[in-house]
């Protein structure tokens, strides 16, 4: 039994050390970039949006895109209607009427290996004319500075893909805890990136060169994945292009919260299914992070003092990371919510683990996988 205690204590200690490393990595992030201050020399860009049954969200998304600080004669916004059964297509058609840089495209067939959202994006990529392609989701609201703050990174011709940060715009207590969750995750993603450990792109806040996309053969040539952003990121980097993950307020986008715990579980199951495509190094890192609470529970039977001490260390570092990220992104955080986030993390970790292993198909956008 002593061997078990030593093993779980060692794993927990490794997790805390990893957190410390990521905290210092965030502290050492470079300053935020300047964005283009004038319209001269700006490239022609395309913005792609896959939409399926998004009548509650799509107009807010399009309104935010309409306010982009970017010359309209160098911009096209393509919306792919993925066989919606609600008023999505009708609302988009009404909103985009007489706005020449908006275009709605009906998606009725699959191309190659592409399915679902990846198939929609395949159609949109094929019809896009921009040198740089931006991708976001129908439930996202972008900042007016989104495009101009990401474009400077493509001055380096070796850069193929750049991701901004997205956080949940929480309106309820559950939503505000999701917001901290996304803040914390964004901090970890960028911290790993700053350490040279590239993992994925952020599919609802992503830009890539047309050259990089075409070099991969596109979604129609890639193996299907429910996390299409990870699949594309992997393909782009395997072709030798550099990837950058940003933590900047100028390209911060806001996502709608998951209103129900059931939808929340399906979202996280989707992410875990997609994570199966990560390499062994990342699987080991995610396993270390995911095993924290189970190991802590085991340690409680041997030494509750050590368990409590490690939990406090984890909470303090986690809170420090969340505060650093929120300050960098200029987002206000509530200390009460940061405390509740620990409880949220415990509940969600065990709930997501159980839901993941149960033989329940993941439902996303009214499709089962």
N, C-alpha and C positions, 0 to 999 in steps of 0.2 A: 504493500500500500504506500510505503514511503516513496517508491519509484514513481507512482502515479502523482503524488504531491509535487515531487521535483519536476516532473515533466510538464504539468499544467502551470506551475509557477514560472518555469523557464519560458513557456509559450507566451504567458501574460507579460512577462518582463520584456520579451522581444517585441511584443506589440507596442508597449509603452515607449521603448527605444525608437521604434519606427515612427511613432507619433512625434517624438522630439525632433527627429531628423526632418520630418515634413514641416514642422513648425518653423525650424530654422531656414528651410528652403524657401518658405513663403516670405520670411523676413528679408531674404536676399534676392527677391524678385526684382528685375529691372524696373525702372520708372516707366510710367505709361507713355506710349508713343504720341507724337503729335500727328494730327490728321491733316489731309489736304486742306489748305486754306482758300484755294481758288479752283476754278473749273477748268483751267487750261491743262491740257495733256491728260485729262481723265479718260480712262478706257471705257469702251462700251461694255456694259455689264448686263447679266440676266439674273433675275431672282425667280426661283422655282418654289412652288407650294403644292404639295399633294393634299387634296381635300376629299374626305369621305364623311358624309353626314355631319357637317360642321356648321349647320345653320345658326347655332348659338354663338359661334366664335368667329366665323370668317370675316364678317364686316369690320369688327374691331381690328383684326389683323390687317385688312386692306386699308383701313383708315390710317393706321400707323405707317404703312408703306407709302401711302400717298404723301405723307409729310416728310419723307426722306429728303435730306439735304443733298440732292444730286440732280444734275440737269436731266430733264425728262427726255431730251433728244438723244441721250446716251444710256437710256434705261429701258428694259423691257421686263414686265412681270408676268410670268406664265403660271396660271392656276390649272392644275389637272383635276378634273372632276372624276373621282374614282367610283363611278356607278352609285352615286348617292341616291338614297330613297326619300330624302327629306327635301327641303327648299334650298339646299346649298347652291345648286346651279342657277336657280332663279334669282337668288339674292346677289350672286356674283355678277350675273348679266345686268341686273338693274344698276348696281354700283359702278360697274366699269363702262357703262354706256357713255360714249363721247370722250372716253379717256384712252387715247390711242396706244399708250404704252402698257396697258393691261390687255391680257388675252386669256380667255378660258378655252381649255382643250378637253374634249370628252374622251375618256379612256375606255375603250370597249374590248381591247384584245391584249394578250400578253406578247412580249417580245423576248425570244430566247429563254434564258433561265429566270428572267425577272418575274416576280410575283408581287401582288399587293402594292405597298408603298414604293418598293424598288422598281416595280413595273411602271408606275405613274412617273417616277423620276426619270426612267429610261426614255419615255416618250418626250418629256419636257427637255431633257438634255439634248435629244436628237433634233428638237425644233429650236433650241436656243441659238442665238447669234452672238452672245457676249464673249469677250476674251476671258473674263473672270465670271464664274458662276457662283451665286449665293443661294443657299438653301435654308428655308425656315419652314415652320409648321403653321397650320391654319389656326391653332389656338395660341399663337405667339403674338406679342406686340413688340415691335422693334423701336429702338431709339432713332431719332432723326440723323444722328451721327454714325449710325451702325456701319454703313458702307464705307464712308470716308476714313473711318478709324481703322478699318481692317486692310484696306487697299495698300497702304505703305509697305506692309510686310512682303508684298509680292514684287517689290523692287528688286529683291534677290531672286534671280531666275531659278535658283535651286529649290525655292519654296513652292510646294505643290498644293498644300492644303493648310488652312488657318481656321481655328475655331475660337469664337468668342465665348462669353459666359452667359448662361441662362439660369434664372432663379424663378421659383414659384411666387406669384403675386397672391399671397394668402389673405383671405378675407375672414375665415373662421379660425378658431383655435387649431383645428386639425390642419388647415391650410397654412397657418403661420409656422407650425412645426415642420411641415413639408418644405417651407421656404428655408428654414435653418438647415434642413437635411440637404437641400440642393446647394446652399452656401458652403456647407462643410465638404460635400463631395467635390464641388468646383475647386475648393482650396486644395484638396488632395490631388485632384487631377493635374492642376497647374504645378503643384509642388513636385510631383513625380516627373513632370515634363521638364522642370527646371534642373532636376537631377540627371536628366538624360534618359529617363525611363518613359518612353512614349507608349501610350496605351490605346487611345481612341480619339475620334473626333466627336464633336457635339452636333448631332444631326439637325437640331432646330436652330443652330447658330453657326453656320459653316460656310466657308468659301473655298473654292479651288479653281485652278486654272483649267481652261478647256483642254490644254495640252496634256495635263496630268490625268484628267478623266479619260481622254481618248487613249492614252498609253495603257490603261488597264483593260481596255476593251469594253468598258462600261458595265453597268449592272447586268445587261443581258448575257455577258460572258462570265460573270462571277457566280459562284455557288450561292443559292438562295440563303438568306439569313433574315431572321425577324428583326435583327439590329443591323439594318442596312448601312448605317453610318460607320460602324465598326468594320464591316466587310469592305467598304470603299476605302477607309483609312488604311487598312492593312494592304490592300492592293496598290494604293498610291505610294506608300512608303517602300513596298517591296520593289517598286520600279525605280527606286533611288531618289525620289523627291523628299524634301524635308517637310516636316509637319510642325506646326506651332499651336499651342493652346494658350490663350490670353486670359488675363484676369484684370480687365479694365472697365471702368464705368462707361466709357464712350461707346463700347459695343456690347453693353449689357442688355439682354432681352428678357422679357417677362412671359412666363408660361401660366396658363390657367391651372389651378389646383385640381387634384383628384377629389371630387366631392364625396365619394363613398369609399369605405374601407375595402370593399370588394374590388372596385376599379383600381385602387391603390395596389392591391395584391396582384392583380393581373399585370399591371405595369411593371412591378418588380420581378414577376416571374418571367416576363418578356426579356428584361435585362439579364437575368440569370441564364436563360436559355441562350442568349446571344454570347454571354461570357464563356460558353463552352468552346468558342472558337479562339479564345486567347491562348497564347503559348504557355508552357509549363511555368515559366518564371512568374507570370501574372496570376496564374491559378494558385500558386503557392502563396503569393502576397495576399490575394483575396481570401484564401483559406485561413491565413493567419488573422486577418481582420474579422472574418466571420466566426471564428472559434473563440473570440474573446469572452462572450457571455457564457457559453457552455463550459469553458474552462474555469471561469470565475465561479460558476455554480458548483463545480466539483471541488474547487479549492475551499469553498465555504465549509465543507465537511471536515477539512483538515485543520485549517487555520483561518478563522473568520477575520482576525486582525490583518493578516497579510492580504486577504481578499478585499477588505474594505480599503486598505491603503492603496492597492493597485487600482481599484475603482475610482478613488479620489484623484489619483494621478492621471488616469485616463480622462476623467471629467474636466480637470483643470486644463490639460493640454488641448482637448477637444474644444473647450470653450474659448481658449486663446486663439486657436485656428479660426473659429467662427467669427470672433471679434475682429481679428486682423483682416479677414476676407471682407467682412461687412464694411469696415472703414475704407478699405481700398476701393470698394464698389460704391461707396457713399450710400449705404443702406442702413437704416436704423434697426437696431436689435434691442429686444427687451430681455433683461436679465432673468425675469420670471420664465420667459419662454425658453431661454437657454438651459435653465434648470429642468424644466419639464421635458426638454429634448432628450435628456438621459433616460427618462421613463419611456418616452416614445421610442427611443432606440432599442430598449430592452424588449418591449412588446412587439415592435415591428420585426426585429431580428428573428425571434422565435416563430412569429406568425408567418413570415415570408418563407422561412425554412420548411415549416410544416406544409404550407401551401405548394411549395415547389416540388416536394417529393410525392404529394398526393396525385393520383392518376386523374387529374382534372385538366382538361385542355385550356391553354391560355387563350383568352378572348381579347382581341384588340381591334377596335374600330368595327365591331360586329362581325369579326371573322375569327374562326377557331384555328389554333395551330397546335 
